[in-house]
């Protein structure tokens, strides 16, 4: 919610047009001097997927029990376990025969029915930012392990609560699985469905509740819960796309009293950037449930980004398929840097 929206109901009838202009100027000043996230070093490809056997069922191009050399990771989660190892878990499938970014054929997302699982050697994150240092673990939540579910298995969000790891994943219906160790998962069934194929969840804990942001059509929606299971019945529109295409992989984080929405885009008509678009846009707001009136403060290079902190509280951004196949991680900093109004308008488009 903007400053103007918060103050208008009580003050504007008596303050008049002068006060309105002053508050508008204040909003512009805050937007122009907001801290801006920036990538602060090269991406390191910590995980490069290795050859593996496709667990099935058969798809047009992939056969159960057949080994495939190349696999393509996509939307993912990054989390640290209780044994001080970092994990990346996310969408994967064998590389389709027509996979040639940015111009991909109709099979570009064929058989995205399971999650890859990559594991760091152990220890602090900065010690594990080495090329290829995260190894393949057994893939998880295959269709056989989720009987009766939608075969599609997209974009997990994972948080720790009550001695368990809770994973929420889509697409419709949004579903829950739990694990004690991040290796063995128990499907717990559907949570909710939404129009527009609810997918790509992310979770922020704020003010005593969990906020689940996700994509539905050309919007980012949010629901809230205190237990990760009973989500609010009605979704709130957090953001609506202002340009062609649809948002993907939204992540909301809090920094320095402000909230930042990161998302990348997918535009089926964009033959330049393709299905693995590496343009990530960042919006800043004082309200984690409303970015529609917020300024766009940055454009970063990442596909399906995750934004997270290490043991020292330092920030990092991950990306898949750009700049390398696999999972790559780069340091992220927050700069006190004015964003010229004309640049903000360019980023909005």
C-alpha positions in Angstrom: 0.0 0.0 0.0 1.4 3.4 -0.9 1.8 6.3 1.5 -1.0 8.1 -0.3 -3.4 5.2 0.0 -2.7 4.9 3.7 -3.3 8.5 4.5 -5.9 9.6 2.0 -9.0 8.3 3.9 -8.3 10.3 7.1 -6.4 13.3 5.9 -7.1 14.4 2.4 -10.6 15.8 2.9 -9.1 18.5 5.1 -5.6 18.9 3.7 -6.6 19.5 0.1 -4.7 19.4 -3.1 -1.5 20.8 -1.7 -1.1 18.0 0.7 -1.9 15.5 -2.1 0.9 16.9 -4.2 3.3 16.8 -1.2 2.5 13.1 -0.5 2.9 12.3 -4.2 6.3 14.0 -4.2 7.3 12.0 -1.1 6.3 8.8 -2.8 8.5 9.7 -5.8 11.4 10.6 -3.5 11.2 7.2 -1.7 11.0 5.3 -4.9 13.9 7.2 -6.4 16.2 6.4 -3.4 15.1 2.8 -2.6 17.8 0.3 -2.2 18.4 -1.6 -5.4 19.5 -5.3 -5.6 22.5 -5.9 -7.9 24.5 -9.0 -8.8 27.9 -8.5 -7.3 30.1 -11.1 -9.0 30.1 -13.9 -11.5 27.7 -16.8 -11.5 29.3 -20.1 -10.3 27.7 -23.3 -11.7 27.6 -25.3 -8.5 25.5 -28.1 -10.1 25.7 -29.7 -13.5 23.3 -32.5 -14.0 24.7 -35.9 -14.9 23.4 -38.9 -16.8 20.4 -40.7 -15.2 17.6 -43.2 -15.9 14.2 -41.9 -16.7 11.7 -43.4 -14.2 8.6 -43.1 -16.4 5.9 -43.4 -17.4 6.7 -43.3 -21.1 6.3 -40.0 -22.9 6.5 -39.4 -26.7 10.3 -39.0 -26.6 11.3 -40.7 -23.3 11.1 -44.3 -22.3 10.9 -45.8 -18.8 14.2 -47.3 -17.8 16.2 -45.6 -20.6 19.3 -43.7 -19.5 19.6 -40.1 -20.8 22.8 -38.2 -20.8 21.5 -34.7 -20.6 18.9 -33.4 -18.2 17.5 -29.8 -17.9 16.9 -28.3 -14.4 14.4 -25.5 -14.0 12.5 -23.8 -11.2 13.9 -24.9 -7.9 14.3 -24.3 -4.2 17.6 -23.9 -2.2 17.7 -24.8 1.5 20.2 -25.9 4.2 19.6 -29.1 6.2 20.3 -29.8 9.8 23.6 -31.5 8.9 25.0 -28.3 7.4 24.6 -29.4 3.8 22.9 -27.2 1.1 20.3 -28.7 -1.2 18.9 -27.6 -4.5 15.6 -29.3 -5.5 13.6 -28.5 -8.6 12.0 -29.4 -11.9 13.9 -31.6 -14.3 13.5 -33.8 -17.3 15.7 -35.3 -20.0 16.7 -32.8 -22.7 14.0 -33.0 -25.5 15.2 -33.5 -29.0 13.9 -30.1 -30.1 15.5 -28.3 -27.2 17.6 -25.5 -28.6 17.1 -22.2 -26.7 15.9 -19.7 -27.3 13.9 -21.2 -30.2 12.3 -24.3 -28.6 9.8 -26.8 -30.1 6.6 -28.0 -28.5 8.4 -30.6 -26.4 10.5 -28.0 -24.5 8.8 -29.0 -21.2 8.0 -32.6 -22.0 7.9 -35.0 -19.0 8.6 -32.5 -16.2 7.2 -35.1 -13.8 9.9 -35.3 -11.1 12.4 -33.2 -9.2 16.2 -33.2 -9.4 18.1 -33.1 -6.1 21.6 -31.7 -5.8 23.6 -31.7 -2.6 26.6 -29.6 -1.5 29.7 -31.2 0.1 28.8 -29.7 3.4 29.8 -26.6 5.4 29.2 -22.9 4.8 27.7 -21.8 1.5 30.8 -19.7 0.5 33.0 -22.7 0.9 30.7 -24.6 -1.5 30.5 -22.0 -4.3 32.8 -24.1 -6.6 32.1 -25.2 -10.1 30.4 -28.6 -10.2 30.9 -29.2 -6.4 27.2 -30.1 -5.8 26.5 -33.7 -6.7 23.4 -35.5 -7.9 21.3 -37.3 -5.3 18.4 -39.6 -6.2 15.6 -37.8 -7.9 12.4 -37.4 -5.9 8.6 -37.4 -6.2 8.4 -39.3 -9.4 4.8 -40.1 -10.6 5.1 -43.6 -9.1 5.7 -42.0 -5.7 2.7 -39.7 -6.1 -0.1 -42.1 -7.2 -3.3 -40.3 -8.2 -1.7 -36.9 -8.6 -1.3 -34.7 -11.6 1.9 -36.0 -13.2 3.2 -32.5 -13.7 5.5 -31.5 -10.9 6.6 -27.8 -10.9 8.6 -25.3 -8.9 8.9 -26.5 -5.3 9.0 -24.0 -2.3 10.5 -25.6 0.8 10.5 -24.4 4.4 11.4 -26.0 7.7 8.7 -26.2 10.5 8.1 -28.5 13.4 11.1 -30.8 12.7 9.9 -31.4 9.2 10.6 -29.9 5.8 7.4 -28.8 4.0 7.4 -28.6 0.2 4.6 -26.9 -1.7 4.5 -27.5 -5.4 2.2 -27.2 -8.4 0.7 -26.9 -10.9 -3.0 -27.1 -10.1 -3.8 -28.2 -7.6 -1.2 -26.8 -5.3 0.1 -29.7 -3.3 2.1 -30.5 -0.1 4.8 -33.0 0.7 6.8 -33.4 3.9 10.2 -34.9 4.7 12.4 -35.3 7.8 15.7 -35.3 5.8 15.0 -33.7 2.3 15.7 -37.1 0.7 12.5 -39.1 1.5 9.2 -37.3 0.8 5.6 -38.1 1.8 2.9 -36.6 -0.4 0.2 -35.1 1.7 -2.4 -34.2 -1.0 -3.8 -31.0 -2.4 -4.0 -27.7 -0.7 -6.1 -25.6 -3.1 -6.7 -24.9 -6.7 -7.0 -21.7 -8.6 -8.1 -20.4 -12.0 -5.2 -19.9 -14.4 -3.2 -23.0 -13.3 -1.7 -22.1 -9.9 2.1 -22.7 -10.1 5.5 -21.5 -9.1 5.0 -21.0 -5.3 7.3 -19.1 -3.0 7.0 -18.7 0.8 7.7 -15.7 3.0 7.2 -15.8 6.8 6.2 -12.3 8.0 4.3 -11.0 11.0 3.5 -14.4 12.4 2.1 -15.9 9.2 3.3 -17.5 6.0 2.6 -15.7 2.8 2.4 -18.0 -0.3 2.9 -16.1 -3.5 2.3 -18.0 -6.8 1.4 -17.4 -10.5 -2.1 -17.8 -11.9 -2.4 -16.6 -15.5 -0.8 -13.1 -15.9 -1.1 -12.4 -12.1 0.9 -13.1 -9.0 -1.5 -14.1 -6.2 -1.1 -14.6 -2.5 -2.7 -16.7 0.3 -1.8 -16.8 4.0 -1.6 -19.5 6.7 -0.1 -20.1 10.1 0.5 -23.8 9.6 1.4 -24.3 5.9 -1.7 -26.4 5.4 -4.9 -24.3 5.9 -4.5 -21.5 3.5 -6.9 -18.5 3.2 -9.9 -19.3 1.1 -9.6 -16.2 -1.1 -6.4 -15.2 -3.0 -5.2 -11.6 -3.0 -3.9 -10.2 -6.3 -0.3 -9.1 -5.5 0.8 -8.1 -9.0 -0.7 -8.1 -12.5 1.7 -8.2 -15.5 2.0 -4.9 -17.2 3.5 -6.3 -20.4 3.1 -9.2 -22.8 3.6 -12.7 -21.5 3.1 -14.0 -18.0 5.2 -13.9 -14.8 7.2 -16.9 -13.7 9.0 -17.9 -10.5 7.9 -15.0 -8.2 9.9 -14.5 -5.0 9.2 -12.0 -2.3 11.9 -11.1 0.2 12.1 -8.5 3.0 15.2 -6.2 3.2 15.7 -3.1 5.3 12.0 -2.7 6.1 10.9 -3.0 2.4 9.6 -5.9 0.4 11.0 -6.9 -3.1 9.2 -9.0 -5.7 11.5 -10.8 -8.1 10.0 -12.5 -11.1 11.1 -13.6 -14.6 8.8 -13.7 -17.6 7.6 -16.1 -20.2 6.3 -14.9 -23.5 5.4 -17.6 -26.0 5.6 -15.0 -28.8 9.1 -13.9 -27.9 11.6 -15.6 -30.3 14.6 -13.8 -28.9 14.5 -14.9 -25.2 12.5 -18.1 -25.5 11.1 -20.4 -22.8 14.1 -19.8 -20.5 14.0 -16.0 -20.5 16.8 -14.6 -18.3 15.2 -11.2 -17.6 14.3 -10.9 -14.0 12.4 -7.8 -12.8 12.4 -6.4 -9.3 9.6 -4.3 -7.7 9.8 -2.7 -4.3 6.8 -2.1 -1.9 6.1 -1.3 1.7 3.4 -4.0 1.6 4.2 -7.6 0.7 0.6 -8.1 -0.5 0.6 -5.2 -3.1 3.1 -4.6 -5.8 0.7 -3.2 -8.4 1.4 0.4 -7.5 5.1 -0.3 -6.7 8.1 1.0 -8.8 10.3 -1.4 -10.7 13.8 -0.8 -9.4 16.0 -3.3 -11.2 16.3 -5.8 -14.1 18.7 -8.6 -13.4 20.0 -11.6 -15.4 18.5 -14.8 -14.0 16.0 -17.5 -15.0 13.7 -18.9 -12.3 15.7 -17.0 -9.6 15.8 -17.9 -5.9 16.9 -15.2 -3.5 18.4 -16.4 -0.2 20.9 -15.7 2.6 23.8 -17.7 3.8 25.1 -18.3 7.4 26.6 -14.8 7.5 23.4 -13.1 6.4 24.9 -12.3 3.0 22.5 -12.5 0.0 22.7 -14.7 -3.1 20.7 -15.3 -6.3 20.5 -18.6 -8.1 19.6 -19.1 -11.8 19.0 -22.2 -14.0 19.8 -22.6 -17.7 21.4 -19.2 -17.7 24.3 -18.6 -17.9 24.9 -22.4 -17.7 22.9 -25.6 -17.8 22.3 -26.6 -14.1 22.2 -24.4 -11.0 24.4 -21.3 -10.8 24.7 -18.9 -7.9 26.0 -15.3 -7.7 26.4 -12.9 -4.8 23.7 -10.2 -4.5 24.1 -6.8 -2.8 21.7 -4.0 -2.0 22.8 -0.6 -3.2 21.6 2.9 -2.1 21.2 3.9 -5.7 18.6 6.3 -7.1 16.6 4.9 -10.0 15.9 7.7 -12.5 12.2 8.1 -13.3 12.7 7.4 -17.0 14.5 4.2 -16.2 11.7 3.0 -13.9 9.2 3.6 -16.6 11.4 1.6 -19.1 11.6 -1.3 -16.7 7.8 -1.2 -16.3 7.2 -1.8 -20.0 
